[in-house]
């Protein structure tokens, strides 16, 4: 499914591929897994092959980079000014990419196309704003935090219902541990799962989204404020009571699911993207016992009980070295790939 062709990189940093007469060539990079089970992966390759079939004079050179290696690859390629025409990026990298001329704003191509832009709900582009411009095209939006738990293991440990307070949750984790199970299996080898899927929502148990917005915009809040410190202490409490597997920094999120599927662990945390693979690949007994929840409320902070981390996260961005005469073609491809048909599929 994935076709990786050689790419010649110009000194300017613009990824250029040799084109035959009449061909339009676009280079791109992604971490969509060839043959992957997640909907975003399946849909990406279906759309890519459909585009190639419908546009025989276009050459789309796609390079797959595994998700957990992506940040390291990006760091190296930013330094070498070696990025393709289209690649995924998150908003926390926009400033350095812009300073190096490796990202270009797409505001006029998105908002300027009223029919296209009308397909997006309010706030859909918020994760991709910086310096009053849109820099990325979302391909999905997910809650980053769902607790997938085995109700039978919880019952065996003495909990017929998922705990509704954080104090009870910590007690339940200890009871599950004492019953001989891993309370919460975590695959943090890529160093993104713990901060993005677990810790962020812990912070939300003490505050709302305005806190992170203020930190991001440097308008007063900092990571030394009580919500962040309290959440860090909560995470430390979970570590100290033995809530996680000892090899949590040696396995990834796919491996954590396997531990859960084997019945060794009572729960794992991932986003909404893990639901379809669980339904399709988990053993029948595990699937039938699985329920969904979120981290419970902190006593006195019940108003924050239903807030979880989430959003678009990654967006497809355009290399700032793409020339003006190629920009229309690149944006046509980008909107074709990630437009409303992508969402519908």
Beta strands, then each sheet from edge to edge (+ up, - down):
strand 1: 8-9
strand 2: 15-16
strand 3: 24-30
strand 4: 58-64
strand 5: 86-89
strand 6: 129-130
strand 7: 133-134
strand 8: 137-138
strand 9: 142-143
strand 10: 146-150
strand 11: 267-270
strand 12: 290-293
strand 13: 310-311
strand 14: 315-318
sheet 1: 1+ 2-
sheet 2: 3+ 4+
sheet 3: 5+ 14- 8+
sheet 4: 6+ 7-
sheet 5: 9+ 13-
sheet 6: 11+ 10- 12+
end
